Amino acid sequence: MSNPPTIEQRTPFARAQRFFRNPKGLLILVLGAFIVVAMAINGPRLLAPGLLAAALAAMLVDAPLLRLRKKKWVFPDGALLTGLIVAMILSPQAPWRVAAFASAVAVASKYLLRAGPANIFNPAALGLFAAFFIFHSGQSWWGALPDWPRPLAGQAVLLLLIATGGLVADRVKRVPAALAFLGVHYLLFTLTAFVGDPGRVAAIFRSSDLHAALFCAFFMITDPPTSPAKPRDQIIFGAIAAAVSFGVSQLVGAVIFLLAGLLVANLWEAWRRSRVGAARHAG
C-alpha cells in the first residue's frame, strides 16, 4: 500500500512542480515562453484573439468529454496544448472563429478517429488541415519565432528553439523520430537544389521555413499517442513524414506540406499498430 501524500505534497506549489515535470506540463511551459516572446515582437493585440479562441474552444470541447470518461472533472491539459499549437501555427490574421474551429475539430478527432486505444492523427495537424480546406486559412508558424527583427538575437532564438525542442523530444523519448524527419527533410531539399533550380527551394533553408520545420519536428512529430515508441519505428515514421511533405511541397506547393506529411505518417503508424495487434491476437 502506498503512503498517503504529505502536507508538502498536497500544497499548490508541490502540485505545480509535479505538473511541470511531466511531458505535458513541460511542453505547456515551453510553448508559454515562446508565446511571451512572440507577443513582445508582434504585440498581444495581433496574437491574443486567435490564441484565446483556440485554447478556449479546445478546452470547452474536451472538458465535458473527459468528465464522461473519468467520472470527474479534470483539467483538460491535452486540449490546452492542442489549442496553443493550433494558434501558434495558424496565421494571426485569420479570424478568431477559424482558430476556434480548427481547435474544436482537433479535439473532436481524438475521440472520433481512433485505432484501438489511441487516436490516429495528430489533433492539431488535422484541425489545421481541415481549416485550410474550409476557410483557406494561412499558416505563419509564428509560435516558432521566425520574425525576430535582429539577426544576432534571431540566432539566439533559433538555438533556444533547438534546445527546448530537443529537451521535449528527449523527455517523451522521441528523439529518433525528430532527427529522422529533419535529416530526410533537408537531405531531399538539398539534393533538389543540386540537381535542379536552387531558387525553387531556397526558402526552405531560411528563417521562416527553417523554424517551421524545427517546430514540426520537435513538438508535433514527437506526439506520443500518434507516433511509435521504438527507435527503429520512429526513424521510419520521421522519414515518411519528411518524404511526403517534400513531395507535397514540390508537386502541389501548398502551405500545408509539413502537416500533410505528418498526417500520412500518422496513418502509417495506425496501420503498423493494427498489424502488431493482429499478430499478437493471432499468436
C-alpha positions as CSV (number, residue, x, y, z in Angstrom):
1,M,0.0,0.0,0.0
2,S,1.4,3.4,-1.0
3,N,1.9,6.1,1.6
4,P,-0.6,8.9,1.7
5,P,0.7,12.3,0.4
6,T,2.4,14.5,2.9
7,I,1.2,18.0,3.6
8,E,4.0,19.4,1.4
9,Q,3.0,17.2,-1.5
10,R,-0.6,18.5,-1.3
11,T,0.3,22.2,-1.5
12,P,-0.4,24.0,-4.7
13,F,3.3,24.7,-5.2
14,A,4.1,21.0,-5.0
15,R,1.3,20.0,-7.4
16,A,2.5,22.7,-9.8
17,Q,6.1,21.3,-9.6
18,R,4.8,17.8,-10.4
19,F,2.7,19.0,-13.3
20,F,5.6,20.9,-15.0
21,R,7.9,17.9,-14.6
22,N,5.7,15.7,-16.7
23,P,5.9,16.0,-20.5
24,K,2.6,17.9,-21.0
25,G,3.5,20.4,-18.3
26,L,7.0,20.9,-19.7
27,L,5.5,21.5,-23.2
28,I,3.0,24.0,-21.9
29,L,5.8,25.8,-20.1
30,V,8.0,25.9,-23.3
31,L,5.1,27.0,-25.5
32,G,4.1,29.6,-23.0
33,A,7.6,31.1,-23.1
34,F,7.5,31.2,-26.9
35,I,4.2,32.9,-26.8
36,V,5.5,35.6,-24.4
37,V,8.5,36.2,-26.7
38,A,6.2,36.3,-29.8
39,M,3.9,38.8,-28.2
40,A,6.9,41.0,-27.4
41,I,7.8,41.0,-31.1
42,N,4.3,41.2,-32.7
43,G,2.1,42.6,-29.9
44,P,-0.7,41.0,-28.0
45,R,-3.4,42.7,-30.0
46,L,-2.5,40.7,-33.1
47,L,-1.9,37.3,-31.4
48,A,-4.2,37.2,-28.5
49,P,-7.6,36.8,-30.2
50,G,-6.7,33.6,-32.1
51,L,-4.7,32.3,-29.2
52,L,-7.6,32.7,-26.7
53,A,-10.2,31.4,-29.2
54,A,-8.1,28.3,-30.0
55,A,-7.3,27.4,-26.4
56,L,-10.8,28.1,-25.0
57,A,-12.5,26.2,-27.8
58,A,-10.3,23.2,-27.3
59,M,-10.8,23.0,-23.6
60,L,-14.6,23.6,-23.9
61,V,-14.9,20.6,-26.2
62,D,-12.6,18.4,-24.2
63,A,-13.7,19.1,-20.6
64,P,-17.2,17.6,-20.7
65,L,-15.9,14.6,-22.7
66,L,-13.2,14.0,-20.1
67,R,-15.9,14.3,-17.4
68,L,-17.9,11.5,-19.1
69,R,-14.8,9.2,-19.4
70,K,-13.2,9.8,-16.0
71,K,-16.4,10.3,-14.0
72,K,-14.9,13.5,-12.5
73,W,-13.9,17.0,-13.6
74,V,-10.2,17.2,-14.6
75,F,-8.2,20.0,-16.2
76,P,-8.0,19.4,-20.0
77,D,-4.3,20.0,-20.3
78,G,-4.0,18.0,-23.5
79,A,-6.7,20.2,-25.1
80,L,-4.9,23.3,-23.9
81,L,-1.7,22.1,-25.7
82,T,-3.7,21.3,-28.8
83,G,-5.2,24.8,-28.8
84,L,-1.9,26.5,-28.2
85,I,-0.2,24.6,-31.1
86,V,-3.1,25.3,-33.5
87,A,-2.9,29.1,-32.7
88,M,0.9,29.2,-32.9
89,I,0.8,27.7,-36.4
90,L,-2.3,29.5,-37.8
91,S,-1.8,32.9,-39.3
92,P,-2.6,35.6,-36.7
93,Q,-4.5,37.5,-39.4
94,A,-7.0,34.6,-39.6
95,P,-10.4,35.4,-37.9
96,W,-10.7,34.1,-34.4
97,R,-13.5,31.8,-35.4
98,V,-11.1,29.9,-37.7
99,A,-8.8,29.2,-34.8
100,A,-11.8,28.1,-32.7
101,F,-13.0,25.8,-35.5
102,A,-9.6,24.2,-36.0
103,S,-9.1,23.5,-32.3
104,A,-12.6,22.1,-31.9
105,V,-12.1,19.7,-34.9
106,A,-8.7,18.8,-33.5
107,V,-10.0,17.8,-30.1
108,A,-13.1,16.0,-31.5
109,S,-10.8,13.9,-33.8
110,K,-9.1,12.4,-30.7
111,Y,-12.4,10.8,-29.8
112,L,-13.9,10.1,-33.3
113,L,-10.8,8.8,-35.2
114,R,-9.2,6.1,-33.2
115,A,-7.4,2.8,-33.8
116,G,-7.5,0.7,-30.7
117,P,-6.6,2.7,-27.6
118,A,-5.0,5.7,-29.4
119,N,-6.2,8.4,-31.7
120,I,-4.9,8.1,-35.3
121,F,-4.0,11.7,-36.2
122,N,-2.0,14.4,-34.5
123,P,-5.0,16.5,-33.4
124,A,-3.5,20.0,-34.1
125,A,-2.3,18.9,-37.6
126,L,-5.8,17.5,-38.5
127,G,-7.6,20.6,-37.3
128,L,-5.3,22.9,-39.2
129,F,-5.7,20.7,-42.3
130,A,-9.5,21.0,-42.1
131,A,-9.3,24.7,-41.6
132,F,-7.1,25.2,-44.6
133,F,-9.6,23.5,-46.9
134,I,-12.7,25.0,-45.5
135,F,-11.5,28.6,-44.8
136,H,-8.4,28.7,-47.0
137,S,-6.6,29.8,-43.9
138,G,-2.9,30.7,-44.0
139,Q,-0.2,29.4,-41.7
140,S,2.7,31.6,-40.4
141,W,4.1,29.3,-37.7
142,W,4.6,32.4,-35.6
143,G,5.0,30.3,-32.4
144,A,8.3,29.1,-33.8
145,L,9.6,32.7,-33.5
146,P,10.7,33.2,-37.1
147,D,10.2,37.0,-37.1
148,W,12.9,38.2,-34.7
149,P,14.0,41.6,-36.1
150,R,17.7,41.5,-35.2
151,P,19.9,38.8,-36.8
152,L,22.1,38.1,-33.8
153,A,19.1,37.8,-31.5
154,G,17.4,35.7,-34.1
155,Q,20.3,33.2,-34.0
156,A,19.9,33.0,-30.2
157,V,16.2,32.4,-30.6
158,L,16.9,29.6,-33.1
159,L,19.3,28.0,-30.6
160,L,16.7,28.3,-27.9
161,L,14.1,26.6,-30.2
162,I,16.5,23.7,-30.9
163,A,17.5,23.4,-27.2
164,T,14.0,23.4,-25.8
165,G,12.7,21.2,-28.6
166,G,15.4,18.7,-28.0
167,L,14.6,18.7,-24.3
168,V,10.9,18.0,-25.1
169,A,11.7,15.3,-27.6
170,D,14.1,13.6,-25.1
171,R,11.5,13.8,-22.3
172,V,8.9,11.9,-24.5
173,K,11.6,9.6,-25.8
174,R,11.1,10.6,-29.5
175,V,14.5,12.0,-30.4
176,P,15.0,9.4,-33.3
177,A,11.7,10.5,-34.9
178,A,12.6,14.2,-34.8
179,L,16.1,13.7,-36.1
180,A,14.9,11.3,-38.9
181,F,12.4,13.9,-40.0
182,L,14.8,16.8,-40.1
183,G,17.6,14.6,-41.7
184,V,15.4,13.4,-44.6
185,H,13.6,16.8,-44.9
186,Y,16.9,18.7,-45.5
187,L,18.6,15.9,-47.5
188,L,15.8,15.9,-50.1
189,F,15.7,19.6,-50.4
190,T,19.5,19.8,-50.6
191,L,19.5,17.2,-53.4
192,T,16.8,19.1,-55.2
193,A,18.9,22.3,-55.0
194,F,21.9,20.4,-56.6
195,V,20.0,18.7,-59.4
196,G,17.5,21.5,-60.2
197,D,16.9,25.2,-59.7
198,P,18.2,26.2,-56.2
199,G,15.9,29.2,-56.2
200,R,12.9,26.9,-56.0
201,V,13.9,25.5,-52.6
202,A,16.0,28.3,-51.2
203,A,13.2,29.5,-48.8
204,I,13.3,26.1,-47.1
205,F,16.7,26.9,-45.6
206,R,15.7,30.4,-44.5
207,S,14.3,31.6,-41.2
208,S,10.6,31.2,-41.6
209,D,10.6,27.7,-43.1
210,L,13.5,26.6,-41.0
211,H,11.7,27.5,-37.8
212,A,8.6,25.8,-39.0
213,A,10.4,22.6,-39.8
214,L,12.1,22.6,-36.3
215,F,8.8,23.3,-34.6
216,C,7.1,20.5,-36.5
217,A,9.9,18.1,-35.8
218,F,10.2,18.7,-32.0
219,F,6.6,19.5,-31.0
220,M,4.4,17.6,-33.5
221,I,6.3,14.6,-34.9
222,T,7.1,13.7,-31.3
223,D,3.5,13.5,-30.2
224,P,3.5,10.2,-28.1
225,P,-0.1,9.0,-28.8
226,T,0.3,9.2,-32.6
227,S,4.0,8.2,-33.0
228,P,5.8,4.9,-32.4
229,A,7.8,4.2,-29.3
230,K,10.6,2.0,-30.6
231,P,13.6,3.9,-32.2
232,R,13.5,1.8,-35.5
233,D,9.9,2.6,-36.0
234,Q,10.4,6.2,-35.1
235,I,13.1,6.6,-37.8
236,I,10.7,5.1,-40.4
237,F,7.9,7.4,-39.1
238,G,10.0,10.5,-39.3
239,A,11.3,9.6,-42.8
240,I,7.8,9.0,-44.1
241,A,6.6,12.4,-42.8
242,A,9.6,14.2,-44.4
243,A,9.3,12.4,-47.7
244,V,5.6,13.0,-48.1
245,S,5.9,16.7,-47.0
246,F,8.7,17.1,-49.6
247,G,6.5,15.5,-52.3
248,V,3.5,17.7,-51.5
249,S,5.7,20.9,-51.5
250,Q,7.1,20.0,-54.9
251,L,4.0,18.7,-56.6
252,V,1.3,20.9,-55.1
253,G,3.2,23.7,-53.4
254,A,0.6,24.0,-50.6
255,V,1.5,25.7,-47.3
256,I,0.2,22.6,-45.5
257,F,3.0,20.4,-46.8
258,L,4.5,19.8,-43.3
259,L,1.1,18.9,-41.9
260,A,0.3,16.6,-44.9
261,G,3.5,14.6,-44.3
262,L,2.7,14.2,-40.6
263,L,-0.8,13.0,-41.2
264,V,0.3,10.4,-43.7
265,A,2.9,9.2,-41.2
266,N,0.1,9.0,-38.6
267,L,-1.8,6.7,-41.0
268,W,1.2,4.5,-41.4
269,E,1.7,4.3,-37.6
270,A,-2.0,3.4,-37.1
271,W,-1.6,0.7,-39.8
272,R,1.5,-0.6,-38.1
273,R,-0.1,-0.8,-34.7
274,S,-3.1,-2.7,-36.2
275,R,-0.8,-5.2,-37.7
276,V,1.2,-5.7,-34.5
277,G,-2.1,-6.0,-32.6
278,A,-3.5,-8.6,-35.1
279,A,-0.3,-10.6,-34.9
280,R,-0.4,-10.7,-31.1
281,H,-4.0,-11.7,-31.2
282,A,-3.3,-14.5,-33.7
283,G,-0.4,-15.7,-31.6
